[in-house]
Amino acid sequence: MSASSISLGQLALASLLLVVALGLSVGLRLGLTRGLAVAATRMVVQLLLVGLVLDWVFSTDSAVIVLALAVGMALLAGHAAVRRTSRRFPGIYLDALASVLGASFVVTGAGVLGVLRTDPWYDPQYVIPLHGMLLGNALTGISLSLDRFMDGASRGRGLVDARLALGATRWEAARPLVRDAVRTGLVPITNSMAVMGVVSLPGMMTGQILAGAPPAQAVRYQILIVFMIAACVALAALAVVGLAYRRLFTADHRFRPERLRDAG
């Protein structure tokens, strides 16, 4: 069984489904009509452009181009993760970029080289989709972890200062904040895994089935990518919180909450 192709006319017909959301916004005066229209337009343009870029990348068969695209995707993900936070500190963009870049490359490499063993190792058919799914989830994990850590550091300033005044090291004072922040970053993927296959059919599995792949094979790929996502989110969340901890707690065990500022 092969996948059914979708023409531009069919896509135009599918766009009518958006009328449901637009009509609801207008009818209930939600104030989302313009936002929905702009978001839908941006999505269509971006995906069409991505499709053209990927067609070119797949045809070039160049490791340099694949790696350059992967790095560019990671840089955009790190920037977007910080844009979602409500507070900032000096160096936050660099920390987010380093965390998402390192975690995504490590886990993508482990999946492609250690599990799938693609030939060549940079095969864009595998590297780019897997890398993209990891980045999308790592982005969320980083933003949630950073927000929770900075919020805890700001609200719990008195408690942290009290611990340090009583002789605690910077790690002893910050450990509850770090633990809580990393846990928060892992909540979405943990909840997703708990209901996957029972409440929801994941996107990668659904896409492969629609493309004609045997369901059993699609399930195996989905399990692989979920495990990769969990590892990537865990590494990215831990890395970005660890770097933030070093920004706000100095080597001589002082807490520097004045480095935090509102995003606005």
C-alpha positions in Angstrom: 0.0 0.0 0.0 1.3 3.4 -1.0 0.5 6.9 0.3 -2.2 8.9 -1.4 -0.8 12.1 -2.9 -2.3 15.5 -1.9 -2.8 18.1 -4.6 -2.7 21.9 -4.0 -6.4 21.9 -4.6 -7.0 19.4 -1.8 -4.8 21.5 0.5 -7.0 24.5 -0.4 -10.1 22.5 0.4 -8.5 21.4 3.7 -7.9 25.1 4.6 -11.7 25.4 5.0 -11.4 23.4 8.2 -9.7 26.4 9.7 -13.0 28.2 9.3 -14.3 26.3 12.3 -11.7 27.8 14.6 -12.1 31.3 13.0 -15.8 31.1 13.3 -15.6 30.2 16.9 -13.2 33.1 17.6 -15.6 35.5 15.9 -18.7 34.1 17.5 -17.4 34.2 21.0 -15.3 37.3 20.5 -12.1 35.5 21.6 -9.9 38.1 19.9 -7.9 35.3 18.2 -9.1 35.7 14.6 -6.2 37.7 13.4 -3.7 35.6 15.3 -5.1 32.3 13.9 -5.1 33.7 10.4 -1.5 35.0 10.7 -0.3 31.8 12.3 -1.9 29.6 9.7 -0.4 31.7 6.9 3.0 31.6 8.4 2.8 27.8 9.0 1.9 27.2 5.3 4.6 29.4 4.0 7.2 28.0 6.3 6.4 24.4 5.6 6.3 24.9 1.9 9.8 26.6 2.1 11.0 23.8 4.3 9.8 21.3 1.7 11.8 23.0 -1.0 14.9 23.2 1.2 14.7 19.5 2.1 14.2 18.5 -1.5 17.5 20.3 -2.3 19.3 18.8 0.8 18.2 15.3 0.0 19.4 15.7 -3.6 22.9 17.1 -2.7 23.9 14.1 -0.5 26.4 16.3 1.4 27.4 15.8 5.0 28.5 19.4 5.3 25.1 20.7 4.2 23.2 18.3 6.5 25.3 19.3 9.5 24.9 23.0 8.7 21.2 22.6 8.5 21.1 20.7 11.8 23.2 23.4 13.5 20.9 26.1 12.1 17.8 24.3 13.4 19.4 24.0 16.8 20.3 27.6 17.0 16.8 28.7 16.1 15.4 26.3 18.7 17.6 27.7 21.4 16.6 31.2 20.6 12.9 30.3 20.6 13.2 28.6 23.9 14.6 31.7 25.6 11.9 33.9 23.9 9.3 31.8 25.8 10.7 32.6 29.3 9.4 35.4 31.5 12.8 36.3 32.9 16.3 36.7 31.6 19.9 36.9 32.8 23.2 37.7 31.1 24.3 34.8 29.0 20.9 33.0 28.9 20.8 32.8 25.1 24.3 31.3 25.0 23.3 28.8 27.7 20.2 27.7 25.8 22.0 27.4 22.5 24.8 25.3 24.0 22.3 23.1 25.8 20.0 22.4 22.9 22.9 22.0 20.5 24.8 19.6 22.7 21.8 17.4 23.7 20.3 17.2 20.2 23.6 16.2 18.6 24.5 13.6 21.2 21.1 11.9 21.1 20.7 12.2 17.3 24.1 10.7 16.9 23.3 7.9 19.2 20.1 7.1 17.4 21.5 7.3 13.9 24.9 5.7 14.5 24.1 3.3 17.4 20.6 2.1 16.7 19.6 2.7 13.1 23.1 2.5 11.7 22.3 4.4 8.5 24.5 4.3 5.5 25.8 7.0 5.0 25.7 8.1 8.6 24.5 11.6 7.6 21.5 10.3 5.5 19.2 13.4 5.6 16.1 11.2 5.3 16.8 10.1 8.8 19.0 12.8 10.4 16.8 15.8 9.6 13.4 14.5 10.7 14.7 12.9 13.9 16.8 15.9 14.7 13.8 18.2 14.2 11.5 16.2 16.5 14.2 16.2 19.2 14.6 20.0 18.9 10.9 20.7 19.1 10.6 18.8 22.4 13.9 20.0 23.8 12.8 23.6 23.1 9.8 23.1 25.4 11.8 21.3 28.1 14.4 24.1 28.2 11.9 26.9 28.4 9.9 25.2 31.1 13.0 24.3 33.1 14.5 27.8 32.8 11.2 29.5 33.8 10.8 27.3 36.8 14.4 27.8 38.0 14.4 31.5 37.6 10.9 31.8 39.2 12.1 29.7 42.1 15.3 31.7 42.5 13.3 35.0 42.5 10.5 33.9 44.8 12.7 31.9 47.1 15.5 34.5 47.5 15.1 34.8 51.2 15.3 31.0 51.7 18.3 30.6 49.5 20.1 33.5 51.3 19.2 31.9 54.7 20.8 28.6 53.6 24.0 30.3 52.5 24.1 32.3 55.7 23.9 29.1 57.7 26.9 27.7 55.9 25.4 25.8 53.0 27.4 25.6 49.8 26.0 27.1 46.6 25.0 23.6 45.5 23.3 22.8 48.7 21.3 26.0 48.6 20.3 25.7 44.9 19.7 21.9 44.8 16.0 22.1 45.5 15.6 24.7 42.7 17.6 22.6 40.2 15.7 19.5 41.0 12.3 21.2 40.7 13.3 22.9 37.4 14.5 19.7 35.8 11.4 17.8 36.9 9.2 20.5 35.4 11.0 20.2 32.1 10.4 16.5 31.9 6.7 16.7 32.7 5.4 17.0 29.1 7.3 14.0 27.7 6.4 11.9 30.8 2.7 12.7 30.4 2.9 12.0 26.7 4.5 8.6 27.1 1.9 7.6 29.7 -1.0 7.9 27.3 0.7 7.2 24.0 -1.0 4.4 22.1 -4.0 4.5 24.5 -5.3 8.1 24.2 -3.3 9.3 21.3 -1.6 8.0 18.2 1.8 9.8 17.8 2.6 11.9 14.7 5.5 9.9 13.5 3.7 6.6 13.8 0.6 8.0 12.1 2.7 9.5 9.3 4.4 6.2 8.6 1.1 4.3 8.5 -0.4 6.9 6.1 2.7 6.5 4.0 2.1 2.7 3.7 4.5 1.3 6.3 3.4 -1.8 8.3 1.9 -0.8 11.6 4.4 -2.9 13.5 7.3 -1.2 11.9 5.8 2.2 12.5 5.3 1.4 16.2 9.0 0.5 16.5 10.1 3.7 15.0 7.8 5.6 17.3 9.2 3.9 20.4 12.7 4.7 19.2 11.9 8.4 18.7 10.1 8.7 22.1 13.1 7.3 23.9 15.3 9.6 22.0 13.1 12.6 22.9 13.1 11.7 26.6 16.9 11.5 26.6 17.3 14.7 24.7 14.9 16.6 26.9 16.5 15.3 30.1 20.0 16.3 28.9 18.9 19.7 27.6 17.0 20.5 30.8 19.8 19.4 33.1 22.4 21.3 31.0 20.5 24.6 30.8 19.6 24.6 34.5 23.1 23.7 35.4 24.5 26.6 33.3 21.8 29.0 34.8 22.9 27.8 38.3 26.5 28.8 37.6 25.3 32.2 36.3 23.3 33.0 39.5 25.5 31.3 42.1 29.2 32.4 42.1 32.2 30.2 42.9 32.5 31.9 46.3 29.0 30.7 47.2 27.1 33.9 46.7 23.6 34.2 45.3 23.2 36.9 42.6 19.4 37.4 42.1 20.0 40.9 40.8 21.1 39.3 37.5 17.6 38.3 36.8 15.3 40.7 35.0 11.9 40.6 33.5 11.7 39.7 29.8 9.8 42.8 29.0 
